[in-house]
């Protein structure tokens, strides 16, 4: 009971300190000092940290810091960790820039990593690391060598004008000679790295009390315990490594995919393409677009605005279209098209680690049409989209299994009435990567006028895509494999679930994820 009371008192002190400072030393071992305003201070439990402070550890020493946004940083032995910038206030955009002059650090990102990942940076002597919802470990040595391990999500590293996106289960190695290479790692290898730089895997503990009993200072804190080595990682085949990681120098991620629009009779005339910076802060507007072909005999292409992207929550953002391109069809006189209003919404954050995203879009445009006397006309369009980081076709060809199950959900528009209605429900796909090399998609309706189940059987695999017809009715469906190893499938579909309707009644997009076998 006496020890329990002490733990409660320590935790209350930590809570007060967290309110007053940007971060707090919540656990330590060995010789740890804080350099603050050019003064060296002996670190102790509950000591608060501020901007510009350094946490410096000796041999066989380490410290754990919990910041206001619940980011957890563990500083390993023989390290110099600094807080260059830290802003987490209600009325300002959050910003973090940590420094690692030398040594080792591992991090579990908190709220800032969720709401403003593009503002979360770590700098070493020769590299800058950005995040995509991430847990990671960095080793920076005096000789210029560096290793960066991504244990969850993805990180982007810029080093000597080269950019590398490192996904979960991989690490970047930079040798003394500056040579850069990317490799997969196993849980055993990560455990060795942690043991060598942070000591044996364990929850950090306090230095003790007057009775010589150590106090677990993480007890009672409403935060995640820092134990990165427990995060599962798996070995990745060399073919997957080649397809997803080798020589990746771009600072952009490209997602290609499918879209639908308000024309209820045609499925395959809408496409989606997104290209955005690895930190998620902006789009490459010239290469991020929704395309609608043969709408009123014209082709339309709407380009996503580069900035700003407004994050309404950790899982949603919205922006607009900045421009459009009108390509008149044969015999068309359309010209001088302008955007009058638009929205581009994502209901799944682009920075998630499932390699996919989806959302909705709508536009209102004005244009002139007419041969002899052009007149001002207007047009409204809306739709849904799904995109992802496409799986290499060779990787899909190497996948095996006769009944591989993917499950997820769909969003759709029901065109059977005068106004399109939203339809949602569950989606699933069973894939035969064996002899038949095909897939079967099942759409299970939950609301809207569409009821029951619609199936699309015998969808052959072609490269990294699937396509096929509705089992009973005029509909069809398409899909693309996403992720480094065919982790997910996303696509669009059209169906007619009511026999009294001659045209296609429902169009939508789906995303499904491979389930554990």
Secondary structure, DSSP 8 states (H G I E B T S, - for coil): -HHHHHHHHHHHHHHHHHHHSSEEEEEEES-EEEEETTEEEE--TT-EE-TT-EEEE-TT-EEEEEETT--EEEE-TT-EEEEEEEE--TTS--EEEEEEEEEEEEEE--HHHHH-GGGEEEE-SS-EEEESS-EEEEEE-TTS-EEEEEEESEEEEEETTEEEEEETTEEEEE-TT--EEEEE--HHHHHHHHHHHH-SS--------TTS----TTTT-SS----GGGS------HHHHHHHTTT---SEEEEEEEEEES-TT-STTEEEEEEEETTSS-B-GGG-EEEEEEETTEEEEEEE-SS--EEEETTEEEE-EEEEEEEE-TT---EEEEEEEEEEEESS-TTSTTSEEEEEEEEEEEEEE-SSS-EEEEEEEEEEEEEE-B--HHHHHH---SSEEEEEEEEEEE-SSSS-EEEEEEEEEEEE-SSS-EEEEEEEE-SSS--SEEEEEEEEEETTEEEEE-SSSS-EEEEEEESTTS-EEEEEEEE---TT--S--EEEEEEEEE---
